[in-house]
Amino acid sequence: MEHSNAIEKIGMGLVCSLETFKGAKIELVKRLSGFNGLSVYKYGQVRKIEVKTMQRGDKWIAINGVRAIDKLFFEQDYWIYFVLIPENIVIATKGLQFIQKQLKLNNNIEYLTELKDLMIDIKHLSKETSLKLTLKINVPFSTPMLTKQIVEKQVVGWENAIIEIWENKSTWIQIYNSLTYEEI
């Protein structure tokens, strides 16, 4: 059995390979940034990418740290890429829309306002007291990564959350692209 750090490196390698294949320039960023890397496309589109590599199951993920949670909920260009190992499948999701669907959160922004206030309070308390507060959100999956069902369009209503699915079989093949996705 491989160590989780080795599995994460495989996932990050696959995402870097995919983004380069699609014509983007990929830049890995510092760990404290709240995401793993920047993917910059020639037309100016930027994706802040968080990579989640899944080998044995897809029942939940964790988002760790104030910066990561802040970016997930309040930055439109925050994407979560799920890498399914050993299938070599990469699922590109819009971060907030994916989390909203998984948690069945409606578009009511009251919880976003409350979350933003909580984030401000935590940052303020950390700065004033020098306490290192670690915030973590566990996101249980109400719908697992149903790759086959999504590709065959048996799962509906996820078009704004799951944008594209790619598979590597010695070369990258796009096996799904949502109807609402604007081509890069």
N, C-alpha and C positions, 0 to 999 in steps of 0.2 A: 504494500500500500504506500502510495506517495504521500509525502508531507504536504500539508495545505499550502505552504509557501511555494512549493514547486508547482502545484496545481494552479495557483494564482499567476505565476510567471508564464505558464503555458497559455492561460486565458489572455493575459496582457499581450503576449506575442501574437496570438491569433487576431486580436483586435487591431494591433498595429499593422499586421500584414493586410488585413481587410481594408483599413482606411487608406493605406498606401496604394493598394490595388484600385480603389475607387478614385484616386487622384488627389487625395488630401495629404497635407503635410502634418505629421503627427509629432507632438512634443510632449514628453513626459514631464510632469511637474512635481514640485516638492510635496512631500507627504502632508504637510500642514495646509495645503491649499483647499482641501475638502473634496477633491476629485483626483483621478489618476492621470489624466492627460487632456491635452487640447488637440482637437482635430480641426484643421483649418483648410477650407476648400478654396479653390481658385476664384470663386465668385464672391468671396468675402464671408461666407457662412462659417461660423465657429460652433463647434460642439464641445462642451465641457463633458468629458466622458468619465463615468464611474464604471469600472469593470467588476462584474460579479461572476465568478467561475463556479459552475455547479457540476459536480461529478456524480453524486449519489442521489440527490433529491432536489426538489424545488418547492419546498413547503414554506420557506420564509427567507428573508434577508434582513440584515441589520445595516442601518446607516449610523455611523459613529462620529461623534464630534459636532460641536456647535457650527463650525464652518460648513461641514458637509450638509447638515440639516438645513442651514440657512440657504445654501446654494440650491439644494433640491427644491425647496418650497418657494423660493423667491427669484430664481433666475430662469428665464425661458429657454436658455441654450444648454441646460443641464440634461444630459442623456444618461441612461443606464444601459450598458451593453451586457447582456447575459451570454456567457459562453458555456455551452453544454459539451462536456467532455464525457465520453470519448467520441461523440458524434461529430465533433468539429463544426458545430452550428453556433452562429452568432446572431442573437436577437437584439435589434436596436430598438429601444423604447424611449419615448419622451418621459423623462423622470417623473414629473409631477402628475401627468395624466395617467401614467402606469400605476403609481401609488394610489391615486384617487380611485381607480377602478378596482384595485386589489382590496382596498379598505372600504369600498363602497361609499366613499365620501361624495357628497353631492357638490354641486358648484357653488353652494352657499359659502361665502368667504368669511363668515364669522370665525370659523376655526382658524383660518389663516391669520386673521387679526389677533386672535388670542395667542397663536403660536409666535407671531412676530413680537408681541409684547413680552412673552416668556423669554425669547431669545435676547431681547434688549436687556431685560432684567438679569439674565445669567451673565451676559457680557459685562454689565455694569458691576455686578457683585464680584465677578472674577477680578476685574481691574482694581476695585477698591480694596479688596481683601487679600489679593495675591493667592487666593484659593484656585486650584486647578479643578474646575468642575467638568466632568465628562458626561456629556449627554448622549444617549443612545436611543434610537427608535428601532424596535423590532416590527417588521411588516410581515404579518402572516399572509400567505397567499390563499385567497379564496378560490382562485383559478390557477392551477399549475401551468407550467410552460407547455401548453398543448400545441406543440409545433405542427404536428400532422393535421390537427383539426383547424388550426389557423390557416395553414396553407390551402387546405381544401375548403376554406370559407364556411366551416361548420360552426365556428364561433363568431358571433356578430357583436358589434358595439365596441370593439377594441381598436378601430381604425386610427383613432387619434392617439392611442397609447402605444401600440406595437406598430412601428413604422416599416421595418424591413427585417427579413430573415435571410441570412446567407449561410451556405454550407461549403466547406472546403473538402473537395475530393481531388487533390493534387492541383486544383485551381479553384478560384472562388466562383460559385454559382448562386445567383439570387433566386431564392425559392419563394419569396413573398415580398410584395410591396403594397402597402395600403393604398386605397383609392384616393385618400385625401392628401397623400404625400406629394409635395411639390418637388419635381425633379431638380437635382443639383446641377 
